[in-house]
Amino acid sequence: MLDRILSEVHASFLAGAAISPEVSSGHVWSDGADIVFEWVSPDGRRTLQRRPDVPYRDGAKYMWGKGERLPIGVPEGMAARVAQTDNPLVIVEGTKQGLAAASAALMPGNTSQWAVVQMSGCYGWKQDGAPLSDLLAIPMEGRRVIIVLDADMGNNRAVYDA
């Protein structure tokens, strides 16, 4: 069993990104200078993503395990909402952004029933030219779907094109 303790530095990092402990608990932990995010797919598959405190030499901020199939993540507290098609679905690009959106949707006093899922990058809904099976597993028919891309459209052509 992994030791899933979150350092004070990483807890502060999450709080600064508006990610609640209720959403991150058990799915985000520290591993030395890395913060590890566990993405849980609609079918329950678990995939780990690492974010070092200092980006890798190639500039990458987030890393998946070699050969990992990209997931669509269902943050803690969202599975029941995702399963119900009368709940609007918000697909959010980004690890922290998706967890922050889920945190906002689950805030005490928030009466919305938004269902939040995360994708990794603006093209994180597909791999090898085909939609991810995780995305296809989410009930969509008759559902309002909102896609929220990262805010770096002005300096990231891929986000602009997406």
Disulfide bonds with the S-S distance in Angstrom:
none
